[in-house]
């Protein structure tokens, strides 16, 4: 397949293919293969949609059996065996062991639609239109979720106003020097602040696209308390950093809190198939039948693959394995910084880490390093303000040998350009 086919006929909106300009044909585990036979180690993992790696056998076997049995492929939101098994697997393996009591809403199969649903139900329940989002956050590209996204490049693509969202400071960069909790509390407590009380606060516990910015457990606890104090719903967007990415299944578990609403997508399907859900406390489930719907809110294949992954979650012991893998990544990144330039900084936890190039005098340095990584067989992307953070997002199942291989490729690339 010639690349010219895509370049001639596909929209200019295409993005990742510009950074990784080859035609891919197959993938397995932590590797993806191009049509010329070259294998690439994947430290991108479908932007967090492939926590279990490419084509995991235990998922693929379940999908093949379902297809061969003429299982239902489309059913809107009707009851199906596949959906029932997914719901039961989520309850038995994730929610009940944590004593979490949430209703499960199936939205359109993209993360942004889950965010849209969360915003709609929060506004309906509280009778307020404003939402507090956080500077640096990313929540999707449809209008409601885009209104809650800080990135100006993405926001300009809307072509219209993005109302009813007020951005609050996230504890990062210059804002880390102020008491962000006290500021938000003051805004909410002052009847003359000029800012409408919100229905909800929408946040990521780790701003992934925002540059791998990790909120502390203490800060998250204070946000939870602030929401309770002011009768505001807490929505955690766990689309990219949920499903085990930070070390626990949910990224907020390290803070010992429970949000009112949780959005999940990406790796909830177990193998990269489209699926998105909203978890909401029963007292918030005030939807009327069909009030938020969509033709593809019942992705049957994703129910099958997602159930397989959820059933396997306790057996895989990923949380235990991740402790050593996270330490390996952290130490490997620190060694890179020590070797090449102390102005580089490191952030992250679990299996998401970022090396920040912002302090470097050459803004194009990171692009050259990433391009060389790809030339040498590693797929890894950048993120953050002005794209200055190298983001490590390997599959959770990547072996320690594969993690070391990736670190070695990055070291070679940095050695060429530093």
Secondary structure, 3 states (H helix, E strand, C coil): CCHHHHHHHCCCCCCHHHHCCCCEEEEEECEEEECCCCEEEECCHHHHCCCCCECCHHHHHHHHHHHHCCCCCECCCCCCHHHHHHHHHHHHHHHHHHCCCEEEEECCCCHHHHHHHHHHHHHHHHCCCCEEEECCCCCCCCHHHHHCCCCHHHHHCCCCCCCCEEEECCCCHHHHHCCHHHHHHHHHHCCCCCCCCCCEEEECCEECCCCCEECCHHHHHHHHHHHHHCCCEEEEECCCCCCCCCCCCCCCHHHCCCCCEEEECHHHHCCCCCCCEEEEEHHHCCCCCCCCCCCCCCEHHHHHHHHHHHHHHHHHCHHHHHHHHHHHHHHHHHHHHHHHCCCCEEEEECCEEEEECCCCCCCCHHHHHHHHHHHCCEECEEECHHHCEEEECCCCCCCHHHHHHHHHHHHHHHHHHC
